[in-house]
Amino acid sequence: MSRAARKTENLAERIYLQLKQDIFDFRLMPGDRFSENEIAERMGVSRTPVREALFRLQREFYVDVLYRSGWQVKPFDFKYFEELYDVRTILECAAVRKLCEQDSELSNLDELVSLWCVPVEERLEHGPTVSGMDEHFHEQLVEAAGNKEMARIHQDLTERLRIIRRLDFTKPPRLEATYNEHQAVLEAILHRRVEQAQILLRAHIEESRNEVRKITVHMLHEASARSQLQAVDNTTGTSGG
């Protein structure tokens, strides 16, 4: 790879990470429209790495391309996310049943047990880290069931839900609850209690979904209020100058 190509690739990665963080922090609001030129000008780069970053974000379901009229942050559709959560719950409960019905030892869950069944004083308190661990927990449960197609579909759901699921780890009580609930699910599976494991898992996902929805609505409201205040300040500054 040439030096110029590596530079473009590095720039695209930097722009991708910045735009993704802007979307996560609601600096770019759901439904916001923008052009490649606007992003390139704001970041002081050419359009090529911007386009690469945007197509990557599109593949991950964060933005849509509007042909002949630029790009748009994916509008927030709670019904869409509710449907994804429903499918995810069905898949994970099916995976739990397959795990509990396996004749062999469930040694493929040893890593999860070592991460989640730990004393309270050893639990991690860094939200982003626990968020990544949580994704791994649920993906590993499905992978351990042994159905590769089920695991592939579940991974796709995980990527689509990431933008809101990560919000569940911004509040300390939710970190504690996640440890407690994961531990309970694992213990039920290891004791081959199918129905108990499914009930616990379903309740865990439902609690997370409700909390995420509440936090998302609050953050959207705050971001909208900040945006309106900024618009007023800009207008005032313009008229005063």
BELPEVEN-V686851 format. One line per field, one symbol per residue. ss: DSSP state (2 for helix, 1 for strand, 0 for the rest). phi: phi as a letter, one per 20 degrees, with the letter a starting at -180 (. if undefined). psi: psi as a letter, one per 40 degrees, with the letter a starting at -180 (. if undefined). Layout:
ss = ???
phi = ???
psi = ???
This chain:
ss = 0022222222222222222222220000000011022222222000222222222222200011100000111000022222222222222222222222000000222222222200022200002222222222222222220002222222222222222222222002222222222222222222000222222222222222222222222222222222222222222222220
phi = .ffffffffffffffgffffffffemfdegnfdbdfffffffemcefgfffffffffffemeccedgmbncbfggfcffffffffffgffffffffffffeffffeffdgffffedecfgfeffceggffffffgfgfffgffffndffffffffffgffeggdffffdedggfffffgfffffffffffelegffffffffffffffffffffffgfffffffffffffffffffffffe
psi = hiddddddddddddddddddddddefdhihehiiidddddddefiidddddddddddddefdiihghefaihhhihgdddddddddddddddddddddddeidiifeeedddddddgiideeiiehddddddddddddddddddeehdddddddddddddedddddeefehdddddddddddddddddddefgdddddddddddddddddddddddddddddddddddddddddddddde.
